[in-house]
Amino acid sequence: MYKFITYSLMMLFIFTVQAQINLPAGSSAASVTTTVGLTEVSISYFRPKMKGRKIFGIDGSALLEYGVMWRTGANSGTTVTLSTPAKIGGTEVPAGTYLIITTPGDDQFDFMLYGDPSIGSNFSKMKSDQILVNMKVDNLKSSTMIETLTFQISDLSADNSQANIHFQWADAAWKVPIEVSFDEIVMADIAAKTQIDLSNYMAAASYYLETGKDLNQALLWAKSFLAVESNRRYYYLNRLAKIQAGLGMKKEAIKTTEESLEKSKAAGDNAYIKSNEAFMKELKKK
């Protein structure tokens, strides 16, 4: 009898689970990930919609009142994950996952990065030593109403060392700067890997050129790499010419550019043909 009842309850449970109706979530889950320098920056959040409601305000009719802390998204809130240490809003933050807490305001939002994402919106559990970043950010006031809460990692800099955490919802918007440092990691990688693999020499030389480091060392690496005839491709020669020019070696730079131009024409690479021709004109003006 007992076994029959147990079996019946089990079958009822299975039937109930199978019979549940799948419905779309009121606030869909979302994530955005971008690599800034060598740091993977990921934002995970839930996206509430306006649905005709007033979102921010002070008159009691708004969903989110000015001056009241908010988990900056629906459900369990919004988190940002850093794969390496980075600066958020100018403050050093270790690698890890953090809860974004904001306090909306008409002109500014208070932005906070909190070390224990599990608290969600239970702010009574907050501890001061878990607050890693606490700053004010301007409310940029979007001219277009944004129906669904949106996070982006925007404004990635040309040198790949800076970006912004970018929030938009309703008529509100703000940005918090991210800064990363990857030079120490790259330099350690160069020191280790150029000793064991010649193919890394050109990458190391290019990094030194782009970051304004010792061009004499860059030249040695580039020449060692290009001493292998099969490596003398036009894009590598273009790098060598720029290193030579940076060292004031005009004649050598012109000769290398001529070789790069000839090989880029043979390959039909119009971008490098134009780049080499422009660089040649620049060299001959000096």
C-alpha positions as CSV (number, residue, x, y, z in Angstrom):
1,M,0.0,0.0,0.0
2,Y,2.8,2.4,1.0
3,K,4.7,1.6,-2.2
4,F,1.6,2.3,-4.2
5,I,1.0,5.7,-2.6
6,T,4.7,6.6,-3.1
7,Y,4.6,5.6,-6.8
8,S,1.3,7.5,-7.3
9,L,2.8,10.7,-5.8
10,M,5.9,10.3,-7.9
11,M,3.8,9.9,-11.1
12,L,1.7,12.9,-10.1
13,F,4.8,15.0,-9.6
14,I,6.2,14.0,-13.0
15,F,2.9,14.7,-14.7
16,T,2.7,18.1,-13.0
17,V,6.2,19.1,-14.1
18,Q,5.5,17.9,-17.7
19,A,2.2,19.7,-17.8
20,Q,3.6,23.1,-16.8
21,I,3.1,25.8,-19.4
22,N,6.2,27.6,-20.6
23,L,5.7,31.4,-20.6
24,P,8.1,34.2,-21.6
25,A,9.7,35.9,-18.6
26,G,8.5,39.4,-17.8
27,S,12.1,40.6,-17.7
28,S,14.3,38.6,-20.1
29,A,17.8,37.6,-19.2
30,A,20.7,39.3,-21.1
31,S,24.4,39.6,-21.1
32,V,27.1,41.5,-22.9
33,T,30.8,40.7,-23.0
34,T,33.7,42.7,-24.5
35,T,37.4,42.2,-24.2
36,V,39.1,45.5,-23.2
37,G,42.8,45.1,-23.6
38,L,43.3,41.6,-22.1
39,T,40.4,41.9,-19.7
40,E,37.1,40.2,-20.4
41,V,34.3,42.5,-19.1
42,S,30.9,40.8,-18.8
43,I,27.6,42.3,-17.7
44,S,24.7,40.0,-16.8
45,Y,21.2,41.4,-16.1
46,F,17.5,41.2,-16.5
47,R,15.7,43.6,-18.8
48,P,12.4,45.1,-17.5
49,K,10.3,47.1,-20.0
50,M,8.5,50.4,-19.6
51,K,5.1,49.1,-20.5
52,G,3.6,52.6,-20.5
53,R,4.8,53.3,-16.9
54,K,6.8,56.3,-15.7
55,I,10.1,54.8,-14.6
56,F,12.0,57.6,-12.8
57,G,10.6,60.4,-10.7
58,I,9.7,62.0,-7.4
59,D,6.0,62.4,-7.3
60,G,5.0,58.9,-6.1
61,S,3.8,57.8,-9.6
62,A,7.2,56.5,-10.8
63,L,8.3,52.9,-10.6
64,L,11.7,54.0,-9.3
65,E,11.8,57.0,-7.0
66,Y,14.7,59.4,-7.0
67,G,16.9,58.9,-3.9
68,V,16.0,55.2,-3.4
69,M,18.6,52.5,-4.0
70,W,18.0,50.0,-6.8
71,R,19.6,46.8,-7.9
72,T,19.8,48.3,-11.4
73,G,17.7,45.7,-13.2
74,A,15.0,43.1,-12.5
75,N,15.0,39.9,-10.5
76,S,18.5,39.3,-8.9
77,G,19.9,42.5,-10.3
78,T,22.9,43.3,-12.5
79,T,26.4,42.1,-12.1
80,V,29.7,42.9,-13.8
81,T,32.5,40.4,-14.0
82,L,36.2,41.3,-14.6
83,S,38.6,38.5,-15.6
84,T,41.6,40.6,-14.4
85,P,41.9,43.6,-12.1
86,A,40.7,46.9,-13.6
87,K,39.9,50.5,-12.7
88,I,36.2,51.2,-12.4
89,G,35.4,54.9,-12.1
90,G,39.1,55.5,-11.3
91,T,39.1,52.9,-8.4
92,E,41.2,49.7,-8.5
93,V,38.9,46.7,-8.5
94,P,40.2,43.1,-8.3
95,A,39.1,40.4,-10.7
96,G,35.7,39.0,-9.7
97,T,31.9,39.5,-10.0
98,Y,30.2,42.5,-8.5
99,L,26.6,43.8,-8.0
100,I,25.8,47.1,-9.6
101,I,23.7,49.2,-7.2
102,T,22.4,52.6,-8.2
103,T,20.4,55.4,-6.7
104,P,18.5,57.3,-9.4
105,G,18.4,61.1,-9.5
106,D,17.3,63.7,-11.9
107,D,20.7,65.1,-12.6
108,Q,22.9,62.3,-11.3
109,F,22.8,58.7,-10.3
110,D,24.8,57.3,-7.4
111,F,26.8,54.3,-8.7
112,M,28.0,51.6,-6.4
113,L,29.9,48.4,-7.0
114,Y,29.3,45.8,-4.3
115,G,31.3,42.7,-3.6
116,D,28.5,40.3,-2.7
117,P,26.1,39.9,-5.6
118,S,23.9,37.4,-3.6
119,I,22.2,40.2,-1.6
120,G,20.2,41.2,-4.7
121,S,17.9,44.0,-3.5
122,N,18.2,43.1,0.2
123,F,20.2,46.2,1.0
124,S,19.7,45.7,4.8
125,K,22.5,43.1,4.4
126,M,25.0,45.5,3.0
127,K,28.4,45.8,4.7
128,S,30.6,48.9,4.2
129,D,33.7,46.8,3.6
130,Q,32.0,45.2,0.5
131,I,31.5,48.6,-1.2
132,L,34.4,48.8,-3.7
133,V,33.2,51.8,-5.8
134,N,30.9,54.6,-4.7
135,M,30.6,57.6,-7.0
136,K,28.2,59.9,-8.8
137,V,27.6,59.8,-12.5
138,D,25.8,62.3,-14.6
139,N,22.3,61.4,-15.9
140,L,22.8,61.9,-19.6
141,K,19.1,62.2,-20.3
142,S,18.4,60.2,-23.5
143,S,16.4,62.2,-26.1
144,T,14.7,59.0,-27.2
145,M,12.8,56.8,-24.7
146,I,14.4,53.4,-24.4
147,E,11.6,50.9,-23.8
148,T,13.8,48.0,-22.5
149,L,16.6,48.4,-20.0
150,T,19.9,48.1,-21.8
151,F,23.5,47.8,-20.8
152,Q,26.4,48.1,-23.2
153,I,30.2,48.2,-23.0
154,S,30.8,51.2,-25.2
155,D,33.4,53.7,-26.3
156,L,36.3,51.3,-26.6
157,S,39.4,53.4,-27.0
158,A,41.8,53.1,-30.0
159,D,44.5,51.6,-27.8
160,N,42.0,49.2,-26.3
161,S,42.7,50.3,-22.7
162,Q,39.5,52.1,-21.9
163,A,35.7,51.7,-22.3
164,N,32.5,52.6,-20.5
165,I,29.8,50.6,-18.7
166,H,26.8,52.2,-20.4
167,F,23.2,52.1,-19.0
168,Q,20.0,53.2,-20.7
169,W,16.4,53.0,-19.8
170,A,13.4,55.3,-20.3
171,D,14.9,58.8,-20.5
172,A,17.9,58.1,-18.3
173,A,21.4,57.1,-19.3
174,W,24.8,57.1,-17.6
175,K,28.4,55.9,-18.2
176,V,31.0,54.6,-15.8
177,P,34.6,54.4,-17.2
178,I,36.6,51.2,-17.2
179,E,40.4,51.3,-17.5
180,V,42.7,48.3,-17.9
181,S,46.5,47.8,-17.9
182,F,47.9,45.1,-19.9
183,D,51.5,46.2,-20.5
184,E,53.0,44.2,-17.7
185,I,51.2,41.0,-18.9
186,V,52.4,41.6,-22.5
187,M,56.0,42.4,-21.5
188,A,56.1,39.2,-19.4
189,D,54.7,37.2,-22.3
190,I,57.3,38.7,-24.7
191,A,60.2,37.9,-22.3
192,A,59.1,34.3,-22.0
193,K,58.0,33.5,-25.5
194,T,60.5,35.3,-27.7
195,Q,63.1,33.0,-26.1
196,I,61.4,29.8,-27.3
197,D,59.8,30.7,-30.6
198,L,61.2,33.0,-33.3
199,S,57.7,33.5,-34.8
200,N,56.9,35.7,-31.8
201,Y,59.6,38.3,-32.7
202,M,57.5,40.2,-35.1
203,A,54.6,40.5,-32.7
204,A,56.9,41.8,-30.0
205,A,58.5,44.3,-32.4
206,S,55.0,45.5,-33.4
207,Y,54.0,46.0,-29.8
208,Y,57.2,48.0,-29.1
209,L,56.5,50.2,-32.1
210,E,52.8,50.8,-31.2
211,T,53.5,51.6,-27.5
212,G,56.7,53.8,-28.1
213,K,59.1,51.4,-26.4
214,D,62.7,50.7,-27.3
215,L,62.8,50.8,-31.1
216,N,66.4,49.4,-31.2
217,Q,65.1,46.3,-29.6
218,A,62.1,46.2,-31.9
219,L,64.5,46.5,-34.9
220,L,66.6,43.5,-33.7
221,W,63.5,41.4,-33.3
222,A,62.0,42.4,-36.7
223,K,65.3,41.8,-38.5
224,S,65.7,38.4,-36.9
225,F,62.2,37.4,-37.9
226,L,62.6,38.7,-41.4
227,A,65.9,36.9,-41.9
228,V,63.8,33.9,-42.8
229,E,62.9,34.5,-46.4
230,S,59.4,33.1,-46.2
231,N,58.6,35.6,-43.5
232,R,59.3,38.6,-45.8
233,R,55.7,39.3,-46.4
234,Y,54.5,42.9,-47.2
235,Y,52.7,43.5,-44.0
236,Y,55.7,42.5,-41.9
237,L,58.0,44.6,-44.1
238,N,55.6,47.5,-43.6
239,R,56.1,47.2,-39.8
240,L,59.9,47.1,-40.3
241,A,59.9,50.2,-42.4
242,K,58.0,52.1,-39.7
243,I,60.5,50.9,-37.0
244,Q,63.4,52.1,-39.3
245,A,61.7,55.4,-39.8
246,G,61.2,55.8,-36.1
247,L,65.0,55.4,-35.6
248,G,65.8,58.0,-38.3
249,M,66.9,55.3,-40.8
250,K,65.4,57.1,-43.8
251,K,67.2,55.2,-46.6
252,E,66.6,51.8,-45.1
253,A,62.9,52.7,-44.5
254,I,62.5,53.7,-48.1
255,K,64.1,50.5,-49.4
256,T,61.9,48.4,-47.1
257,T,58.8,50.2,-48.1
258,E,59.6,49.7,-51.8
259,E,59.9,46.0,-51.2
260,S,56.6,46.0,-49.2
261,L,54.9,48.0,-51.9
262,E,56.1,45.6,-54.7
263,K,54.8,42.6,-52.8
264,S,51.5,44.2,-51.8
265,K,50.9,45.0,-55.5
266,A,51.7,41.3,-56.4
267,A,49.2,40.2,-53.7
268,G,46.6,42.7,-54.9
269,D,46.1,44.1,-51.4
270,N,44.8,47.6,-52.1
271,A,44.8,48.7,-48.4
272,Y,48.5,48.0,-48.1
273,I,49.3,49.4,-51.5
274,K,47.7,52.8,-50.4
275,S,49.4,52.6,-47.0
276,N,52.8,51.9,-48.5
277,E,52.4,54.7,-51.1
278,A,51.3,57.2,-48.5
279,F,54.2,56.2,-46.2
280,M,56.7,56.5,-49.1
281,K,55.5,60.1,-49.8
282,E,55.9,60.9,-46.1
283,L,59.4,59.5,-46.0
284,K,60.5,61.4,-49.1
285,K,59.3,64.7,-47.6
286,K,61.6,64.4,-44.7
